[in-house]
């Protein structure tokens, strides 16, 4: 990691939201985004005090353009080798925590995550409704029009598995990477356990589910400008389901057998063996009937069918109770807001409404600093 060069020019205009006592930091993992990174940095609103850009060994001029941005809030961190979006984000999160951030926001550098919606993303955390706020591209049908069909299908296919693995049943669009997290919550997590590559967003939700953090969706449309995703559908289908099933098993064992024993535990202990017995026994008897050409008796069919029916009902009831048991209260304490901000944090929503023809906060060239490692 190296320091970005400094500029002798004057600082930027902090704007109408600078009075808040909350330290907001934005983490931007950057790889091959030389054509978009400058606009992304330029449009980040003044409510953000620290911007950590992690150059993930990008072979283009991404780092040079970050150095030229002239924003005093920017800290450039450079990886000697590529660690993936998850590895770069974890590096940025650690730098943000060291800087004393109260809220850490993950935003991509390719411009798909509109910085002008950042204040809206912060509002649930400032109002103490959630520990984590994440973007939701599916809150309105018009949002889907700008999303490529392949991504739309892939996200919809994996949504249920991510919900089951994380326990966040009330959220949608789980693969959305536009997310804001309380620093108190981040310090509870073992950041070294977070996935380093494309599974990062889903893996983060799984870890949040293990500590029962409250997650709230925020309607935010995505901006697609012809970018080509480096994550193939085949890779997602081959890797994600197994990882999500493992995450689901970890959560169930931890929540319903290690740290608690509830109705869900009983339903699972009774329902799973019955269902599996019915499937295995019925399958063996069906195979025997096919090979011998002798139909199974009514009693044999009922011995296979009844455990399947009862077991499925118990598993379904366990699912219903698990959905009702989704986290509903934030773990983190309320953030300190000054008197002008108000307890409901509605001020940030009013300040977050830019004019249609404005790109963001106006600021001049400032000092660009960095961090070494």
C-alpha positions in Angstrom: 0.0 0.0 0.0 1.3 3.5 -0.8 0.4 7.0 -0.1 -1.4 9.0 -2.7 0.3 12.3 -3.6 -1.0 15.4 -1.9 -2.4 18.6 -3.5 -1.8 22.1 -2.2 -5.2 23.2 -3.3 -8.0 24.2 -0.9 -10.4 21.7 0.7 -13.8 20.7 -0.5 -17.1 22.1 0.5 -18.6 19.8 3.2 -22.2 20.9 2.4 -25.4 20.9 4.4 -24.8 17.5 6.2 -21.4 18.2 7.7 -22.9 19.1 11.1 -23.5 15.4 12.0 -21.4 13.8 14.7 -21.5 10.5 12.9 -18.4 9.5 11.1 -19.4 7.9 7.8 -16.8 6.1 5.7 -17.2 4.7 2.2 -15.1 1.7 1.1 -14.6 1.3 -2.7 -13.0 -1.9 -4.0 -11.5 -0.9 -7.3 -10.4 -3.1 -10.1 -10.3 -2.0 -13.8 -12.5 1.0 -13.2 -10.3 3.8 -14.6 -13.1 5.2 -16.7 -15.7 5.3 -13.9 -13.8 5.9 -10.6 -13.4 9.7 -11.0 -17.1 10.3 -11.5 -17.9 7.9 -8.6 -15.6 9.9 -6.2 -16.9 13.2 -7.5 -20.5 12.4 -6.7 -20.0 11.0 -3.2 -22.0 13.4 -0.9 -20.4 15.6 1.8 -21.9 13.5 4.7 -19.1 11.1 4.1 -16.0 11.9 6.1 -13.6 9.2 4.9 -13.3 7.5 1.5 -11.2 4.4 1.3 -10.3 3.3 -2.2 -8.7 -0.1 -2.4 -6.8 -0.7 -5.6 -6.9 -4.4 -5.9 -3.8 -4.8 -8.1 -5.6 -3.2 -11.0 -3.5 -3.3 -14.2 -5.0 0.0 -15.6 -4.7 3.6 -14.4 -7.3 3.3 -11.6 -4.9 4.2 -8.8 -3.5 7.2 -10.8 -6.9 8.6 -11.4 -7.7 8.2 -7.7 -4.6 10.2 -6.8 -5.6 13.0 -9.2 -9.2 13.3 -7.7 -8.1 16.1 -5.3 -10.5 15.1 -2.5 -9.0 15.4 1.0 -11.3 12.6 2.3 -9.7 9.9 0.0 -7.3 7.3 1.3 -5.8 5.1 -1.4 -4.7 1.6 -0.4 -3.0 -0.6 -2.9 -2.8 -4.4 -3.0 0.4 -6.0 -4.3 -1.8 -8.9 -5.7 -5.4 -9.3 -6.5 -7.5 -10.5 -3.6 -11.0 -10.2 -5.2 -13.8 -7.9 -4.3 -14.2 -9.5 -0.9 -10.6 -9.2 0.0 -10.4 -5.6 -1.1 -13.6 -4.7 0.8 -12.3 -6.4 4.0 -9.1 -4.3 3.7 -11.1 -1.2 3.3 -13.3 -2.0 6.2 -10.3 -2.5 8.5 -8.9 0.9 7.4 -12.3 2.6 8.0 -12.5 1.1 11.5 -9.0 2.3 12.3 -10.1 5.7 11.1 -12.9 5.7 13.7 -15.8 5.3 11.4 -19.3 4.8 13.0 -20.8 3.6 9.7 -19.0 1.8 6.9 -20.5 1.8 3.4 -19.4 -0.6 0.7 -19.8 1.0 -2.8 -18.4 -0.3 -6.1 -16.2 1.9 -8.2 -17.9 1.2 -11.6 -20.7 3.7 -11.1 -23.5 1.1 -10.8 -24.2 2.2 -7.2 -25.5 5.8 -7.4 -23.8 7.8 -4.6 -26.7 10.3 -4.6 -28.7 7.6 -2.9 -26.2 7.2 -0.1 -28.1 9.4 2.4 -31.2 7.3 1.9 -29.1 4.2 2.6 -27.8 5.7 5.9 -31.2 6.7 7.2 -32.2 3.3 8.8 -28.9 3.2 10.7 -29.2 6.8 11.9 -32.8 6.3 13.0 -31.7 3.1 14.9 -34.0 0.8 13.0 -31.3 -1.6 11.7 -27.7 -2.6 12.1 -27.3 -3.0 8.3 -29.0 -1.3 5.4 -28.7 -2.6 1.9 -29.9 -1.6 -1.5 -32.9 -3.3 -3.1 -33.2 -3.1 -6.9 -36.5 -5.0 -7.0 -38.7 -2.7 -4.8 -40.4 -1.3 -7.9 -41.0 -2.9 -11.3 -39.5 0.1 -13.1 -36.1 -0.7 -11.4 -36.0 -4.0 -13.2 -36.0 -2.4 -16.6 -32.4 -1.3 -16.3 -31.1 -4.7 -15.2 -29.8 -7.3 -17.7 -31.9 -10.4 -18.1 -29.1 -12.7 -17.1 -28.5 -10.9 -13.8 -32.2 -10.7 -13.1 -32.6 -14.4 -13.5 -29.5 -15.3 -11.5 -30.5 -13.1 -8.6 -34.0 -14.5 -8.5 -32.7 -18.1 -8.6 -30.4 -17.6 -5.6 -32.6 -15.4 -3.4 -34.4 -18.2 -1.6 -31.2 -20.0 -0.8 -29.5 -16.9 0.5 -32.5 -16.2 2.7 -32.5 -19.7 4.1 -28.7 -19.6 4.8 -28.7 -16.1 6.4 -32.1 -16.2 8.2 -32.9 -12.7 6.8 -36.3 -13.7 5.4 -37.7 -10.2 5.1 -35.1 -8.9 2.7 -34.9 -9.1 -1.0 -32.1 -8.7 -3.6 -29.5 -10.4 -1.3 -26.8 -10.2 -3.9 -26.9 -6.4 -3.9 -23.4 -5.1 -2.8 -24.6 -1.5 -1.9 -24.6 -1.9 1.8 -24.0 0.2 5.0 -23.0 -1.3 8.3 -22.6 -0.1 11.8 -19.0 -0.3 13.0 -20.1 -1.8 16.3 -21.4 -4.7 14.3 -18.4 -5.0 12.1 -16.2 -5.4 15.2 -18.3 -8.4 16.3 -17.6 -10.2 13.0 -14.5 -12.2 12.2 -13.6 -10.4 9.0 -11.1 -13.0 8.1 -14.0 -15.5 7.6 -15.6 -13.4 4.9 -15.3 -14.8 1.3 -12.7 -13.1 -0.9 -14.4 -13.4 -4.3 -17.8 -13.2 -5.7 -19.5 -14.9 -2.8 -18.7 -12.0 -0.6 -22.2 -10.4 -0.4 -23.9 -13.7 0.3 -21.2 -14.7 2.8 -21.5 -11.4 4.6 -25.2 -11.9 5.0 -24.6 -15.4 6.4 -22.2 -14.0 9.0 -24.6 -11.3 9.9 -27.3 -13.9 10.3 -25.1 -15.9 12.7 -25.0 -12.9 15.1 -28.7 -12.0 14.4 -28.1 -8.5 13.1 -31.1 -6.6 11.9 -31.0 -5.9 8.1 -33.3 -3.4 6.3 -33.8 -3.1 2.6 -33.7 0.3 1.0 -35.1 0.9 -2.5 -32.2 1.9 -4.7 -32.1 1.4 -8.5 -29.0 0.1 -10.2 -27.3 1.9 -13.1 -26.1 -0.4 -15.9 -24.0 1.1 -18.6 -23.1 -1.8 -20.7 -20.6 -3.3 -18.2 -19.7 -7.0 -18.7 -19.9 -9.0 -15.5 -16.9 -11.3 -14.9 -19.1 -13.7 -12.8 -20.5 -16.3 -15.2 -23.8 -18.0 -14.6 -22.1 -21.4 -14.7 -19.7 -20.4 -11.9 -22.6 -19.1 -9.7 -24.6 -22.3 -10.2 -21.6 -24.5 -9.5 -20.3 -22.8 -6.4 -23.1 -20.8 -4.7 -25.7 -23.5 -3.8 -23.2 -25.7 -1.9 -21.8 -22.7 0.0 -25.3 -21.5 0.8 -26.4 -25.0 2.0 -23.3 -25.1 4.3 -24.2 -21.6 5.6 -27.8 -22.7 6.3 -26.5 -25.8 8.2 -24.2 -23.7 10.3 -27.0 -21.2 11.2 -29.5 -24.0 12.1 -27.0 -25.9 14.3 -25.9 -22.7 16.0 -29.3 -21.1 16.6 -31.4 -24.1 17.3 -29.1 -26.7 18.9 -25.9 -25.0 20.3 -27.3 -21.8 21.8 -31.0 -22.7 22.1 -33.5 -25.5 21.9 -36.9 -24.5 20.7 -39.9 -25.7 18.8 -37.9 -25.5 15.6 -35.4 -27.9 17.1 -38.1 -30.5 17.8 -39.7 -30.1 14.4 -36.3 -30.7 12.7 -35.3 -33.6 14.9 -38.7 -35.3 14.2 -39.4 -34.2 10.7 -36.0 -34.7 9.0 -35.6 -38.4 9.9 -39.2 -39.2 9.0 -38.9 -37.5 5.6 -35.6 -39.1 4.8 -36.8 -42.6 5.9 -39.9 -42.3 3.7 -37.8 -41.2 0.7 -35.2 -43.9 1.1 -37.6 -46.7 1.9 -40.0 -45.7 -0.8 -37.3 -45.5 -3.3 -35.9 -49.0 -2.5 -39.4 -50.5 -2.6 -40.1 -48.8 -5.9 -36.9 -50.2 -7.3 -37.7 -53.7 -6.1 -41.2 -53.5 -7.7 -39.7 -52.5 -11.0 -37.1 -55.3 -11.0 -39.4 -58.0 -9.9 -42.6 -56.8 -11.7 -44.5 -57.3 -8.4 -46.5 -54.3 -7.3 -46.0 -53.1 -3.8 -48.7 -53.8 -1.3 -50.9 -51.0 0.2 -49.2 -51.3 3.5 -45.8 -50.9 2.0 -46.9 -47.8 0.1 -48.4 -46.3 3.3 -45.2 -47.1 5.3 -43.3 -44.9 2.7 -46.0 -42.2 2.2 -46.9 -41.4 5.8 -43.4 -40.5 7.0 -42.9 -38.4 3.9 -46.2 -36.5 4.5 -45.7 -36.0 8.2 -42.0 -35.2 7.9 -42.7 -32.6 5.2 -45.3 -31.0 7.4 -43.0 -30.8 10.4 -40.2 -29.3 8.2 -42.6 -26.8 6.7 -43.7 -25.8 10.2 -40.0 -25.4 11.2 -39.6 -23.1 8.2 -42.6 -21.0 9.2 -41.3 -20.6 12.8 -37.9 -19.7 11.5 -39.3 -17.0 9.3 -41.2 -15.6 12.2 -38.0 -15.7 14.3 -36.1 -13.4 11.9 -34.2 -10.6 13.7 -36.4 -7.6 14.4 -34.3 -5.3 16.7 -30.9 -3.8 16.0 -27.9 -5.0 18.1 -26.0 -1.8 18.0 -26.7 1.1 20.3 -28.1 4.4 19.0 -25.7 6.7 17.2 -24.9 10.1 18.7 -26.7 12.8 16.7 -26.4 16.5 17.4 -29.5 18.6 18.3 -29.9 19.9 14.8 -30.1 16.5 13.3 -33.1 15.3 15.3 -33.7 11.9 16.8 -35.5 10.5 13.7 -32.6 11.3 11.3 -35.1 12.8 8.8 -32.7 15.6 8.1 -30.5 13.3 6.1 -33.4 12.3 3.9 -34.1 16.0 3.2 -30.5 16.7 2.4 -30.3 13.7 0.1 -32.7 15.0 -2.5 -30.4 16.4 -5.2 -31.8 18.2 -8.2 -32.3 16.1 -11.3 -29.5 18.0 -13.2 -27.0 17.8 -10.4 -24.3 15.2 -10.1 -23.6 15.5 -6.4 -21.9 17.7 -3.9 -19.9 20.7 -5.2 -16.3 20.8 -4.0 -13.0 22.0 -5.1 -9.7 20.2 -5.2 -8.5 19.0 -1.8 -5.7 17.0 -0.3 -5.5 13.4 -1.2 -3.9 11.3 1.5 -3.3 7.6 2.0 -2.1 4.8 4.3 0.9 2.6 4.1 1.2 -1.1 5.1 
